[in-house]
Amino acid sequence: MIAHANKPKTFFVKILRQDAPGKPSYWEKFELDYEPELNVISVLQKIAAKATTAGGQKTTPVCWDCGCLEEVCGACTMVINNKVRQSCSALVDKLLEDGREIELKPMSKFPVVRDLYVDRSRMFNALKKVKAWIPVDGYYDLGPGPKQSRGDQEMAYPLSECMTCGCCVEACPQYSKIELTPNVGETPEEFEDRKVDTFNRNFVGAAAISQVALFNLNPTGKMNAGERLDALTEEGGIQVCGNAQNCVAVCPKKIPLTMSIGRIGRAVTFNTLRKWFDRPAKKH
Amino acid sequence: MRRQARRWKGSVVSSAPSFLERHEFLLRRLHSLAGLVPVGAYMMVHLAVNASVFGSPRIFQRLVFHIHSLGPVLPLVEWTFIFLPIIFHGAFGLFITTGVKPNIEAYPYNSNLRYTLQRATGVIAFLFIFWHVFHMHGWFHNHFWVTYVAHPLMGAEFSPYNAGSSAALAMQASFLVPVLYTIGILAVVFHFSNGLFTLGITWGIWISPTAQERAKLLANVVFVIFAVAGMASIVGLYSMSQEKIAEVRAEEDEAYKVLVETGDIVPNPEKHSPLSEYAPGKHSDAEESDVEEGE
């Protein structure tokens, strides 16, 4: 383990806060006693319990989102020392190797709900857009599906580890923030429709493209491969990718995202040509 | 229903989906393809032909005569396969570059640096080619334009029937010219070689990380080859002495005389250097000198 020697007695945590959607953001600094083996979540718990800034002023507890605490749900993703990652697996001992301060910011590509808690609904909407599922529900037993080869299983497993955390799109220079507010006289349903419409017209991002690679690899999922590829050639589809390849560099699950992008890039080209020449969908 | 404010590429617009939005996939793919064929392919031929001037202005002139043996069809070929594709690739490239936010400080990875450089060199290449075509070619061959607009602004300096000698004079007009050409050519060649690498990902030619690493190496080799070719032509033109230029010009005129007789080259006074013995206004035994309006 990392030596706990040479560690400071106290350390600082600088947090970019925001009281509500659309409100201005501001920095607040907290000072905490050093303890070995903290992670950023436990730091945030201590700050919430303390609710006092480094200057000694009372403040509101910092808000954040989390779920599993073992880097499989993606909810606690934030920008820690300028790098996007999960706060549950961000260990304070490691972060303090470079200094006495830890900087926490909410992800910049999603609307802030409050403090470090963001609204990632655009990520989930992208999964809906590309139909990232296998339709097997019905009124009767469809029987066993076709078998998947060992090779395909091995290719699919890493892709299935995606937790839709948002790291890939946070680091993506082609993915820009969308933050909408209800218009005057707009019903919640109309607002929701407008939101979905806007999401659908903007870049889907690496995670959703990789999910198409996953579900199009599945023997049953393949039956709807064309629909998923069609969704990826609509506005905001795979063509928006600029090959910066930051997605694969920041993915906490080391998912081969650029490989998925390459494979799906090829598939959409053939799918589009097939449609153009009015050929039937590829037989799988 | 579509008449509503929505955000697109960073700006809020209020209208039905535009042509560009509806055909985003097709346009992006065409943009990617155009970078290779015809624009990139043309660039490779162009740099290779020009590099020949380093070794032999005579071979360079020969190659230029081959190109200009197309005669009156050449402008059509130029506009269809060179100018219009470059204009599309450049204009659409600028359009899709606006609105992206480079984040190289936060994510300083090799691929991200390439991504950022790809956009920066694209903008440099756009400006450079805009000027370069004016400087050498003049954009249009209309007599009025060439005489009263291009020449006074240091444009249309290249005379195809005196290729080496006129290009050398154009390159030596100011020390700024070779500097701008060096920056421009390096930007263009990087943009092309890195574009080749990303095109292979976009079209799914190199997919696995190993394949992409090899492709990146290949792209770097392509960069070195064409950067050297480009520099060779600049050095070849910039280092040509005045005596050598006069000598080369005489040789070019000699070759022209022979090729006109064999019918391989169509006489065209505008394609001679003003210093050539066949230049319009000078006495020449090729054609009447007032056919210059005929082009």
Interface residues (C-beta under 8 A of the other chain):
Chain A: N82 K83 A171 P173 Q174 S176 I178 L180 N183 R194 D197 T198 R201 N202 T233 E234 E235 G236 G237 Q239 V240 C241 G242 N243 A244 Q245 N246 A249 V250 P256 T258 M259 I261 G262 R263 I264 G265 R266 A267 V268 T269 T272
Chain B: Q4 A5 R6 R7 W8 K9 G10 P17 E21 R22 E24 F25 R28 R29 G99 V100 K101 P102 N103 A106 Y107 Y109 S111 N112 Y115 T116 Q118 T198 I201 T202 W203 G204 I205 W206 I207 S208 P209 Q212
